[in-house]
Amino acid sequence: MRFTDEFLNELRSKNDIESVISQYVNLKRAGRLSKGLCPFHNEKSPSFTVYPDNQSFYCFGCGAGGEVITFIRRIENLDYIEAVKVLAERAGMNLPEDGYDDTLAKHRQRILAANREAARFFHSYMMSEQGRTGLEYFLGRGLTMQTIKHFGLGYAPDSWDALLKHMRSKGFTNQELFDANLVRESTKYEKKRYYDNFRNRAMVPIIDLRGNVIAFGGRVLDDSKPKYINTSDTLVYKKSNGVFALNFAKNGNPSKLIVCEGYMDVIAMHQAGFTNSVACLGTALTQEQARLVSRYADEIILSYDSDEAGQKATKRAIDIFGTTGVKIRVLKLTGGKDPDEIIRKYGKEKFQGLIDGAANDIEYGILRERDKYYLDSIDGRTKFLTAVADILANSNPIVQDAYASKLAAEMQISKDAILQQIKTAYRHKAKAAEKEKFSTIVRDTFSAKDEINPDKPKHLRAAKAEETLIATIMLNPDFYPKIKEKITPDIFVTEFNCRVYEAVAKRLDEGRSIELSVFSSEFSPMEMGRIAQLTTMGNKISCTVAECDDCIKILKQEKSKITAVNPADLDGDEFRNLFRNLNNGSSTKE
């Protein structure tokens, strides 16, 4: 998967990293840098940094980093070739006709084509006499033919191989259908046998923002189990990223989106005119889904079921969406357990009234706590106000003052006492957060696992020397001729750092550039994050030839006598000194 340096340099120059990333992240200038909330993990303080000078990005919170190709790979869940294609199309460039291996990209396209053909098959079968059962199910749910066609709904035959035979007649192989999760493999026989994954089910295609059918949801027509069968993760679909109907909803209302629990709720709501409704796929809302939804709305209205499971999901969603910066409101569903039932019973006007009266996340939390306690007793009021103080602890002073005034009058408690309790709750939260942050740093530093460089925890001193050496060369390529005779790959202790050094050295030996973009085909997005981190070390190392010599000396020592550092064997002073030395380069200061 190699493109020429000339092509990659042109691609990079025509896709300014700030311009590309600002389509996904709200960036704010901070001197020569730009910062924002990381799109790859939840955070309330921006640690995601864009470096216009070398066209790179790095998040000091989660370690995501790289250049523009890596960013598109991660944010859009694409492979390398597809990410290059997206950026080339954005820049009006044509991809070279040769020079890269597009085998994986072609396989992805075959899976997408298989999904598209399967969606046609399910819909056509439902519209035939044999599939009348499926059509009657959707009509019985109150859906119109227009809605059925709009969402491409269908029905999977009550057969073990109806889809398999149809798809084989269209030229798709068993392996392609298996990789798309349209068929399953039987383990009962010595020879591989395949059968349809979806049988006798109402079928809902999942469509991405580009209009591709990426997955399916299949629901039984009766009360049999399992109620739902959904596409498993494939090369084109990851359920933790999936948001149903966002392709339609992003055009329905540019300022707000309604998040529901299931796709049947969403379909009913779209039919009733609430075309800004979506459902997050999977068993629970994920951070990735929340970040995706929040890109298209300033306000999120949560419309989960009124049962206990729905209320737990609502609380979780408030916590997750709370890190994205969007405004949150919560529907109180009355007259039915879910939006679909309410709309069918009382009409869209009733549901619109619920939307208009939706409480914000703080009001919702207070209402939930109010239901837990007997407020006519002193003990009940005390527990209630303590819980409310915890809810208000992270809100701004104006909000705190307003609710403190309201609750003081209602509960006949001093406003100052409520505000003091809020301050106490804030201190407890801040202390707990700081403790967790420190624990995370220690855990990450001394963890027995490092997914990117698994050798590092066992050889911390050597790994630090390797990273300093590589960072110095990447930041000062002119140093390389002065020290390359002293370095051979076999002095490296960790395999990952050795790979990085060899890639950098090979290009420098060939007289070629070492911008980050030229490495994105050789390293995974996670690995690119670690390499990008090295380019941020400029103000944390001396960047001298003498320091390189010191690093080489350390590596030779460590190679000759490798010593694994076990923090459990250190006393308190040794642990603190080791921790301080290891984290000299982990500061987030720029």
C-alpha positions in Angstrom: 0.0 0.0 0.0 2.5 2.6 -1.1 2.0 5.9 -2.8 4.8 8.1 -4.0 6.2 10.8 -1.8 5.2 13.4 -4.4 1.6 12.2 -4.3 1.4 12.2 -0.5 3.0 15.6 -0.3 0.5 17.1 -2.7 -2.3 15.3 -0.8 -1.1 16.8 2.5 -0.7 20.3 1.0 -4.2 20.3 -0.4 -5.8 18.9 2.9 -4.7 21.3 5.6 -5.0 19.5 8.8 -6.8 22.3 10.7 -9.3 22.6 7.9 -10.0 18.9 7.8 -10.2 18.4 11.6 -12.3 21.5 12.2 -15.1 19.7 10.3 -15.3 17.2 13.2 -13.8 19.1 16.2 -14.5 22.7 17.4 -10.9 24.0 17.4 -9.7 27.2 19.2 -6.4 28.9 18.5 -3.8 28.8 21.4 -0.8 30.6 20.1 0.6 28.7 17.1 -1.5 25.7 18.0 -5.2 24.8 17.9 -6.9 22.8 20.6 -10.3 21.2 21.2 -12.1 18.3 22.9 -10.8 15.0 21.6 -13.2 13.2 19.3 -11.7 9.8 20.3 -12.4 9.9 24.1 -14.5 11.7 26.6 -13.0 14.8 28.2 -14.2 18.1 29.6 -10.9 20.0 29.2 -9.4 20.1 25.8 -6.2 18.0 25.4 -6.5 17.4 21.7 -3.9 19.5 20.0 -3.3 20.3 16.3 0.2 21.4 15.1 -0.1 23.4 11.9 3.7 23.6 11.5 4.2 19.9 10.9 0.5 19.1 10.0 0.0 16.7 12.8 -2.3 16.2 15.8 -1.9 14.6 19.2 -4.2 14.0 22.2 -2.4 14.1 25.5 -5.4 12.5 27.1 -5.8 9.2 25.1 -2.7 9.1 22.9 -4.4 9.4 19.6 -2.2 11.1 17.1 -0.8 11.2 13.6 -1.4 13.3 10.5 -4.4 13.9 8.3 -4.6 10.4 6.8 -4.5 8.8 10.2 -7.2 11.2 11.5 -9.6 10.3 8.7 -8.9 6.6 9.2 -9.8 6.9 12.9 -12.7 9.3 12.7 -14.4 7.6 9.7 -13.4 4.0 10.6 -11.6 3.5 7.2 -8.6 1.6 6.0 -5.6 3.4 4.7 -6.5 3.3 1.0 -10.1 4.5 1.6 -8.8 7.4 3.8 -6.5 8.4 1.0 -9.4 8.2 -1.5 -11.6 10.4 0.8 -8.8 13.1 1.0 -8.0 12.9 -2.7 -11.7 13.4 -3.6 -11.8 16.4 -1.1 -8.8 17.9 -2.9 -10.0 17.1 -6.4 -7.1 14.8 -7.0 -7.0 11.5 -8.9 -5.4 8.4 -7.3 -2.5 6.9 -9.2 -3.5 4.0 -11.3 -0.8 1.8 -9.9 1.6 1.8 -7.0 -0.7 0.5 -4.2 -2.4 -2.7 -3.2 -6.1 -2.1 -2.9 -7.0 -5.7 -2.1 -8.6 -4.8 1.3 -10.4 -1.8 -0.2 -11.9 -4.0 -2.9 -13.0 -6.6 -0.4 -14.8 -3.8 1.6 -16.5 -2.7 -1.6 -17.7 -6.3 -2.2 -19.1 -6.5 1.3 -21.0 -3.2 0.7 -22.2 -4.5 -2.7 -23.4 -7.7 -1.0 -25.3 -5.7 1.7 -26.9 -3.5 -1.0 -28.1 -6.6 -3.0 -29.3 -8.3 0.2 -31.4 -5.2 1.1 -32.9 -5.3 -2.4 -33.7 -9.0 -2.0 -35.4 -8.5 1.4 -37.5 -5.6 0.2 -38.5 -7.4 -3.1 -39.4 -10.6 -1.3 -41.6 -8.7 1.2 -43.4 -7.0 -1.7 -44.1 -10.4 -3.3 -47.0 -12.7 -2.4 -44.6 -15.1 -0.5 -43.4 -12.3 1.7 -46.8 -10.9 2.6 -46.3 -11.8 6.2 -43.5 -9.3 6.6 -45.4 -6.5 4.9 -48.4 -7.1 7.1 -46.2 -6.8 10.2 -45.0 -3.4 9.2 -48.5 -2.2 8.2 -49.8 -3.5 11.5 -47.2 -1.3 13.2 -48.9 1.7 11.6 -46.3 2.3 8.9 -47.3 3.6 5.5 -46.0 2.2 2.2 -44.1 5.5 1.7 -42.3 5.0 5.0 -41.6 1.4 4.2 -40.0 2.3 0.9 -38.2 5.3 2.4 -36.3 3.2 4.9 -36.0 0.2 2.6 -37.7 -2.2 5.0 -37.9 -5.8 4.1 -38.5 -9.4 5.2 -36.2 -12.4 5.4 -37.8 -15.6 4.1 -38.4 -18.5 6.6 -35.7 -20.5 4.8 -32.2 -21.7 5.6 -30.7 -20.7 2.3 -33.0 -18.4 0.3 -30.7 -15.5 0.6 -27.6 -17.6 0.1 -28.9 -19.0 -3.2 -29.9 -15.6 -4.5 -26.6 -14.0 -3.6 -24.6 -16.8 -5.2 -26.6 -16.3 -8.4 -25.5 -12.7 -8.3 -21.8 -13.8 -8.2 -21.0 -13.4 -4.5 -18.8 -16.0 -2.9 -19.5 -17.8 0.4 -16.6 -16.1 2.0 -17.8 -12.6 1.0 -21.3 -13.4 2.4 -19.7 -14.8 5.6 -17.5 -11.7 6.0 -20.6 -9.5 5.6 -22.3 -11.6 8.3 -25.2 -12.4 5.9 -24.6 -16.1 6.2 -23.2 -18.2 9.0 -20.9 -21.3 8.9 -22.2 -24.6 10.2 -19.8 -26.6 12.5 -21.8 -29.8 12.3 -20.1 -31.1 9.2 -16.5 -31.7 8.2 -17.0 -29.7 5.0 -18.0 -26.1 5.4 -21.6 -25.4 5.0 -23.3 -22.0 5.1 -26.9 -20.9 6.0 -28.7 -17.6 6.1 -28.1 -15.5 9.2 -31.5 -13.8 9.0 -34.6 -16.0 8.7 -38.3 -15.2 9.1 -37.6 -11.7 10.4 -38.6 -8.1 9.7 -35.5 -6.5 8.2 -34.3 -3.0 8.7 -31.2 -1.9 6.8 -28.6 0.3 8.5 -27.3 3.0 6.2 -24.2 5.2 6.8 -23.8 8.9 6.0 -22.5 8.0 2.5 -25.7 6.0 1.7 -24.0 2.6 2.0 -26.0 -0.3 3.5 -23.5 -1.4 6.2 -25.6 -3.7 8.4 -29.1 -5.1 9.2 -31.4 -5.4 12.1 -33.7 -8.4 12.1 -36.8 -8.6 14.4 -39.0 -11.6 15.0 -42.7 -11.2 14.0 -43.9 -12.9 17.3 -42.6 -13.3 20.8 -40.0 -15.9 20.1 -36.4 -15.5 21.1 -34.0 -14.0 20.3 -36.2 -10.9 19.6 -33.5 -9.2 17.6 -30.6 -10.5 15.5 -28.3 -7.8 14.3 -25.2 -7.8 12.0 -22.0 -8.4 14.0 -19.0 -6.2 13.5 -17.6 -6.6 10.0 -15.0 -4.9 7.8 -17.6 -2.1 7.0 -19.6 -2.0 10.3 -18.8 -1.5 13.9 -21.9 -1.4 16.1 -20.2 0.8 18.8 -20.1 3.5 16.1 -23.5 2.8 14.5 -26.3 5.4 14.6 -29.5 4.5 12.8 -31.1 7.1 10.5 -28.5 9.8 11.0 -28.2 9.9 7.2 -31.8 11.3 7.2 -31.9 13.1 10.6 -28.8 15.3 10.0 -31.0 17.2 7.5 -34.1 17.1 9.6 -33.2 19.8 12.1 -29.8 21.4 12.1 -29.8 22.3 15.8 -31.2 19.3 17.7 -31.5 15.6 17.4 -33.8 13.2 19.3 -32.1 10.0 20.5 -34.4 7.0 20.9 -33.8 3.5 22.1 -34.7 1.5 19.0 -35.0 1.8 15.3 -38.8 1.1 15.2 -39.3 4.2 17.4 -37.2 6.2 15.0 -39.1 5.0 12.0 -42.5 5.8 13.6 -41.2 9.3 14.6 -39.9 10.1 11.1 -43.3 9.1 9.7 -45.0 11.5 12.2 -42.7 14.3 11.1 -40.0 14.1 13.7 -37.3 13.6 11.1 -34.5 14.5 13.4 -34.7 11.2 15.3 -32.0 8.7 15.6 -31.2 5.5 17.5 -27.8 4.4 18.7 -27.1 0.7 17.8 -25.9 -1.9 20.2 -26.9 -2.7 23.8 -25.8 0.7 25.3 -24.8 4.1 24.1 -21.1 4.4 23.5 -18.7 7.4 23.6 -18.1 7.0 19.8 -21.8 7.3 19.1 -22.3 10.3 21.4 -19.4 12.1 19.7 -20.8 11.3 16.2 -24.3 12.5 17.1 -23.0 15.7 18.8 -21.3 16.7 15.5 -24.7 17.3 14.0 -26.6 19.0 16.8 -26.2 21.6 19.5 -29.0 20.0 21.6 -29.8 16.4 22.3 -33.2 15.2 23.4 -33.2 11.8 25.1 -36.3 9.8 24.4 -35.7 6.4 26.0 -38.3 4.0 27.3 -40.1 4.7 30.6 -39.3 1.3 32.1 -36.4 0.8 34.6 -33.9 -0.3 31.8 -34.8 2.8 29.8 -34.2 5.1 32.9 -30.8 3.5 33.5 -30.0 4.1 29.8 -31.1 7.7 30.2 -28.8 8.3 33.1 -25.8 6.7 31.3 -26.6 8.8 28.2 -26.7 12.0 30.3 -23.2 11.2 31.6 -21.8 10.4 28.2 -23.4 13.3 26.3 -22.4 15.5 29.2 -18.7 15.3 28.0 -19.5 16.5 24.5 -20.6 20.0 25.3 -24.1 19.7 23.8 -27.2 20.8 25.6 -29.2 17.9 27.0 -32.9 17.5 27.6 -34.9 14.5 28.7 -38.4 13.5 27.6 -40.8 12.2 30.3 -42.8 9.7 28.4 -46.4 9.6 29.6 -49.2 7.6 28.0 -47.0 4.8 26.8 -43.7 3.0 27.4 -42.0 4.3 24.2 -42.4 7.0 21.5 -43.9 4.6 19.0 -46.7 3.6 21.4 -47.5 7.2 22.4 -47.6 8.4 18.8 -49.9 5.5 17.7 -52.2 6.0 20.7 -52.4 9.8 20.9 -50.9 11.2 17.7 -47.9 13.5 17.0 -49.4 16.5 18.8 -49.2 14.7 22.1 -45.6 13.8 21.5 -44.7 17.3 20.4 -46.1 18.5 23.7 -43.7 16.1 25.5 -40.8 17.5 23.5 -41.8 21.1 24.3 -41.9 20.2 28.0 -38.7 18.1 28.2 -36.6 18.8 31.2 -32.9 19.7 31.0 -30.4 17.1 32.4 -30.3 18.9 35.8 -34.0 19.1 36.2 -34.3 15.4 35.2 -31.7 14.4 37.8 -33.5 16.4 40.5 -36.9 14.9 39.6 -35.4 11.4 39.8 -33.9 12.1 43.2 -37.2 13.6 44.4 -39.0 10.3 43.8 -36.6 8.5 46.0 -37.2 10.3 49.3 -40.0 11.1 51.7 -39.7 14.9 51.7 -42.0 15.5 54.7 -39.3 14.2 57.0 -36.0 16.0 57.9 -34.0 12.9 57.1 -35.7 12.7 53.7 -35.1 16.3 52.9 -31.5 16.1 54.0 -30.7 13.0 51.8 -32.5 14.7 48.9 -30.6 17.9 49.1 -27.3 16.1 49.5 -28.0 14.2 46.3 -29.1 17.4 44.5 -25.9 19.1 45.6 -23.9 16.3 44.0 -25.9 16.9 40.7 -25.2 20.6 40.8 -21.6 20.4 41.8 -20.3 20.6 38.2 -22.7 23.2 36.9 -21.8 26.9 36.6 -22.3 29.3 39.6 -25.4 31.0 38.0 -27.2 27.6 37.7 -26.2 26.7 41.2 -27.5 30.0 42.6 -30.8 29.7 40.8 -31.5 26.1 41.9 -30.3 26.9 45.5 -32.8 29.8 45.7 -35.6 27.6 44.4 -34.9 24.6 46.7 -34.3 26.8 49.7 -37.8 28.3 49.4 -39.4 24.9 48.8 -37.5 22.9 51.4 -37.4 25.7 54.0 -33.6 25.3 54.2 -31.0 28.2 54.2 -29.8 29.0 50.7 -26.3 29.4 52.1 -26.4 25.9 53.5 -27.4 24.4 50.1 -24.6 26.4 48.4 -22.1 25.2 51.0 -23.2 21.6 50.4 -22.7 22.1 46.7 -19.1 23.4 47.3 -18.4 20.3 49.5 -19.7 18.0 46.8 -17.5 19.8 44.2 -14.4 19.3 46.4 -15.2 15.6 46.9 -15.7 15.2 43.1 -12.5 17.1 42.3 -10.5 15.1 44.8 -11.9 11.8 43.4 -11.2 12.9 39.9 -7.6 13.9 40.8 -7.1 10.5 42.5 -8.4 8.7 39.5 -6.2 10.7 37.2 -3.1 9.9 39.2 -4.1 6.2 39.4 -4.6 6.1 35.7 -1.1 7.7 35.1 0.5 5.2 37.5 -1.5 2.3 36.0 -0.6 3.3 32.4 3.1 3.9 33.3 3.6 0.6 35.2 1.0 -1.5 33.5 2.1 -5.0 32.5 0.5 -4.2 29.1 1.3 -1.7 26.5 -0.7 -2.5 23.4 1.6 -0.5 21.1 5.0 -1.3 22.6 4.5 -4.4 24.8 8.3 -4.5 25.6 8.3 -1.0 27.2 7.0 -1.9 30.7 9.8 -4.4 31.1 12.5 -2.1 29.8 11.6 1.4 30.9 15.0 3.0 30.8 15.9 1.5 27.4 12.5 2.5 26.0 12.9 6.1 27.2 16.4 6.3 25.6 15.0 4.9 22.3 12.1 7.4 22.3 14.5 10.3 23.0 16.8 9.1 20.2 14.1 8.7 17.6 12.4 12.0 18.6 15.7 13.9 18.3 16.4 12.5 14.8 12.8 13.2 13.6 13.0 16.7 14.9 16.6 17.2 13.6 17.2 15.0 10.6 20.6 16.8 10.0 21.8 15.0 13.2 21.4 11.6 11.5 24.6 11.6 9.4 26.6 12.4 12.5 25.4 9.5 14.6 24.2 6.8 12.2 27.5 4.9 12.3 27.1 4.5 16.0 23.6 3.0 15.7 22.5 -0.4 14.5 19.0 -1.8 14.9 20.3 -4.5 17.2 21.0 -2.1 20.0 17.3 -1.4 20.3 15.6 -3.3 23.2 11.9 -2.8 22.2 10.6 -4.2 18.9 8.2 -1.3 18.2 10.8 1.4 18.6 13.2 -0.6 16.5 10.6 -0.7 13.7 10.1 3.1 13.9 13.9 3.8 13.9 14.4 1.5 10.9 11.6 3.2 8.9 13.0 6.6 9.7 16.6 5.6 9.0 15.7 3.9 5.7 14.1 7.1 4.4 17.0 9.3 5.5 19.5 6.9 3.9 17.6 7.3 0.7 17.5 11.1 1.0 13.8 11.2 1.4 11.6 13.2 3.8 10.3 12.0 7.1 7.0 13.8 7.4 4.4 11.8 9.4 2.2 11.2 6.4 4.8 9.0 4.7 4.6 6.5 7.6 0.9 6.1 7.8 0.8 3.2 5.3 3.4 1.2 7.4 1.9 1.8 10.9 -1.6 1.4 12.3 -3.5 4.4 13.6 -2.7 3.5 17.2 1.0 3.2 16.3 0.9 6.5 14.5 -0.4 8.1 17.7 2.8 6.9 19.5 5.0 8.2 16.7 3.1 11.5 16.7 3.8 11.7 20.4 7.5 11.6 19.7 7.3 14.7 17.5 5.8 16.6 20.5 8.9 16.0 22.7 10.8 19.0 21.3 10.6 21.1 24.5 11.2 18.1 26.8 14.5 17.0 25.4 17.7 18.9 24.7 17.8 17.9 21.0 21.6 17.7 20.8 24.0 15.2 19.3 25.5 14.8 22.8 22.1 13.6 24.1 21.9 11.1 21.2 25.3 9.8 22.2 24.0 9.4 25.8 21.0 7.5 24.6 23.1 5.2 22.4 25.4 4.5 25.4 22.3 3.6 27.6 20.9 1.3 24.9 24.2 -0.6 24.7 24.3 -1.0 28.4 20.7 -2.1 28.6 21.2 -4.5 25.7 24.2 -6.1 27.4 22.5 -6.4 30.7 18.7 -6.1 30.4 17.1 -5.3 33.7 13.3 -5.4 34.1 12.0 -2.7 36.5 9.3 -4.0 38.9 7.7 -1.1 40.8 6.6 -3.6 43.5 10.2 -4.2 44.5 10.9 -0.5 45.0 10.7 1.4 48.3 8.7 4.7 48.5 11.6 7.0 47.6 12.8 4.8 44.7 9.2 4.6 43.3 8.8 8.4 43.4 12.1 9.0 41.8 11.4 6.4 39.1 7.9 7.8 38.5 9.3 11.4 38.3 12.0 10.4 35.8 9.6 8.5 33.6 7.2 11.3 33.4 9.6 14.1 32.6 8.4 13.8 29.0 4.7 13.3 29.7 3.8 16.9 30.6 1.0 18.4 28.5 2.7 21.8 28.4 3.5 23.1 25.0 
